[in-house]
Amino acid sequence: MTEKEDYKTIDGEIYLRAKALEIIEDIITWCSLEGDIILDPYLGSGSVAVACQKLKRDCIGIEIEEKYVKLTEERLSKEISQTKIGGHFSSQA
Ligand SMILES: C[S@@+](CC[C@H](N)C(=O)[O-])C[C@H]1O[C@@H](n2cnc3c(N)ncnc32)[C@H](O)[C@@H]1O
């Protein structure tokens, strides 16, 4: 895959595209069980958190930039309304 296929830009930052998200989902599936806790200490746009929600893992995400915490919260909210899968994500500003 080329860089253009793997990444997209949000607000000047580079994040993973859908193909790469599938790889994250595969890794989480192979390395953990439902209900396990996954730590992403550099959460960014929250791709790992979104994958965890979909795969019924809990996720602890650490992100220094508040704008990305909000972006992750928005992505998780959309995912919940689309899939009706429960999950939780908390942030502290
Ligand atoms: C490359 S992005 C992570 C991409 C993310 N895993 C994804 O899939 O979209 C790296 C993130 O780490 C965050 N970051 C950098 N230094 C940090 C720190 N010391 N503590 C927490 N987050 C940090 C940046 O703000 C940035 O959003």
PDBQT file of the ligand as one rigid body, heavy atoms in Angstrom, charges set to zero:
ROOT
HETATM    1  C1  LIG A 101       0.244   9.439  15.187  1.00  0.00    +0.000 C 
HETATM    2  S1  LIG A 101      -0.981  10.013  16.301  1.00  0.00    +0.000 S 
HETATM    3  C2  LIG A 101      -1.744   8.526  16.833  1.00  0.00    +0.000 C 
HETATM    4  C3  LIG A 101      -2.615   7.940  15.770  1.00  0.00    +0.000 C 
HETATM    5  C4  LIG A 101      -3.667   7.042  16.308  1.00  0.00    +0.000 C 
HETATM    6  N1  LIG A 101      -3.107   5.846  16.941  1.00  0.00    +0.000 N 
HETATM    7  C5  LIG A 101      -4.674   6.697  15.220  1.00  0.00    +0.000 C 
HETATM    8  O1  LIG A 101      -4.803   5.537  14.904  1.00  0.00    +0.000 OA
HETATM    9  O2  LIG A 101      -5.321   7.591  14.698  1.00  0.00    +0.000 OA
HETATM   10  C6  LIG A 101      -0.031  10.362  17.757  1.00  0.00    +0.000 C 
HETATM   11  C7  LIG A 101      -0.826  11.108  18.809  1.00  0.00    +0.000 C 
HETATM   12  O3  LIG A 101      -0.102  11.098  20.024  1.00  0.00    +0.000 OA
HETATM   13  C8  LIG A 101      -0.371  12.305  20.700  1.00  0.00    +0.000 C 
HETATM   14  N2  LIG A 101       0.703  12.538  21.659  1.00  0.00    +0.000 N 
HETATM   15  C9  LIG A 101       1.965  12.952  21.428  1.00  0.00    +0.000 A 
HETATM   16  N3  LIG A 101       2.670  13.026  22.556  1.00  0.00    +0.000 NA
HETATM   17  C10 LIG A 101       1.830  12.635  23.560  1.00  0.00    +0.000 A 
HETATM   18  C11 LIG A 101       1.975  12.481  24.960  1.00  0.00    +0.000 A 
HETATM   19  N4  LIG A 101       3.136  12.755  25.570  1.00  0.00    +0.000 N 
HETATM   20  N5  LIG A 101       0.935  12.040  25.663  1.00  0.00    +0.000 NA
HETATM   21  C12 LIG A 101      -0.241  11.750  25.062  1.00  0.00    +0.000 A 
HETATM   22  N6  LIG A 101      -0.450  11.870  23.725  1.00  0.00    +0.000 NA
HETATM   23  C13 LIG A 101       0.582  12.319  22.983  1.00  0.00    +0.000 A 
HETATM   24  C14 LIG A 101      -0.435  13.349  19.595  1.00  0.00    +0.000 C 
HETATM   25  O4  LIG A 101      -1.197  14.473  19.991  1.00  0.00    +0.000 OA
HETATM   26  C15 LIG A 101      -1.099  12.556  18.458  1.00  0.00    +0.000 C 
HETATM   27  O5  LIG A 101      -2.487  12.793  18.406  1.00  0.00    +0.000 OA
ENDROOT
TORSDOF 0
